[in-house]
Amino acid sequence: MINFFTCKVIKKIVIILLLCTAFFPLTGCWDRLEVNDIAIVLSTGIDYTDEKEIELSVEIVMPEELAGKLKEGGGGGGARTTFVESATGVTMADARSKLQEKIARFLIWGHAEATVIGEKLAEQGIQEHADFFGRLPKARLRNQIFVSKGTAKDLISSLPHLEDSTSDTIKELAQFQIGMEVTMKDLLQMLKSETGGAALPMIEGIPSEKEKGKMEDKTQIKLSGTAVFKDAKMIGSLNSEVTRGLLWLRDEIQYATVTVNVPEDEGEGKVSMEMIRSQTELIPHIENDNWKMTVKAEVEGDIIQNASNLDLRNPDFIKMLEKELEKSIEERIKKAVDKVQKEMRVDIFTFHTIFQREYTKKWQTAKDNWDKIFPEIEIVYEIEVHVQRPGNSVAPLGGPEKEVKEE
């Protein structure tokens, strides 16, 4: 039998073991990195050099500059709080390794907000570079992806007007949703598509005149259309006007102002509508091997400027303007269709996904010939515009009342 003394010893041993177990989580993480040991990457630029190598550039936070600016309570647009470093290599992984050799702190991509691909590299192909980011530990797959006109290094090295860093400016442009918005995750999904089509927003920097007393030139960064890819290689681009039609078609339009001319037999001048909401539905049809897609768009908006002689209290004038707005939106979409479907012949409209979902068996036999089928798809437009409010003043302001057309 176990005596009282033995039980007491066993009890103490159990308590000691439990206490030791409780202290194990307090020993810390074996792989932790101190703040003073890391370099935070905010944006990444990838270029193709004349030596047929990859140039990897990164925009890195300068902690002392950022801390000083926050302490002073300064706003954006002052001295930059980041710097850019770059290195070249035969692959992205090789360039990253050589870049790390030049920086005394461990590069952290977990806070990256943007990745910019140089135009020359985009034309060579981006498949293997996207693969690198997909495998990079702790890489942020929600960062925005762009193609730059010119080199990506020059763009992320520029000093913008309103923000302290290029990454901040790019992030704000993406949130504006006036162009395509594509994340790294979206790009990886596009590249896996059976049709090989992909699209990325394009961005460019326009140098400004050097401000008096300033050491650096500032740059106006703006969206400038869409880069179109086939099998991961850039085959062309769409300008800003055609991109707007693409956004209408893909149901990605978030902001738009449409201005139309008043028909000569109805009056004179121009009227502008600001979109408040829009919804586009793609409806597929296959009859006797004839492929057809109906683009059904419903748009609501407000009149924000009446530069005509129409009195918008008249409902007939509102109906007439709605018809003109419908024609204008249809024309915008048609420009994108003509450029992409007829000229580039690559499906960035996601038509393949719509047909695959609705006609699964038919798609399985047709997908290998999609490059031939897509350019021949008949597109039917059903555009409806509803003007919700004609404005605070329905009659034209600032003109003689006798020139206002009321009926």
Secondary structure, 3 states (H helix, E strand, C coil): CCCHHHHHHHHHHHHHHHHHHHHHHHHCCCCCCCHHHEEEEEEEEEEECCCCCEEEEEEEECHHHHHHHHHHCCCCCCCCCEEEEEEEECCHHHHHHHHHHHCCCEEECCCCCEEEEEHHHHHHCCHHHHHHHHHCCCCCCCCEEEEECCCHHHHHHCEECCCCCHHHHHHHHHHHCCCCCCEHHHHHHHHCCCCCEEEEEEEEEEECCCCCCCCCCEEEEEEEEEEEEECCEEEEEECHHHHHHHHHHCCCCCCCEEEEECCCCCCCEEEEEEEEEEEEEEEEEEECCEEEEEEEEEEEEEEEEEEECECCCCHHHHHHHHHHHHHHHHHHHHHHHHHHHHHHCCCCCCHHHHHHHHCHHHHHHHHHHHHHHHHHCEEEEEEEEEEEECCCCCCCCCCCHHHCECC
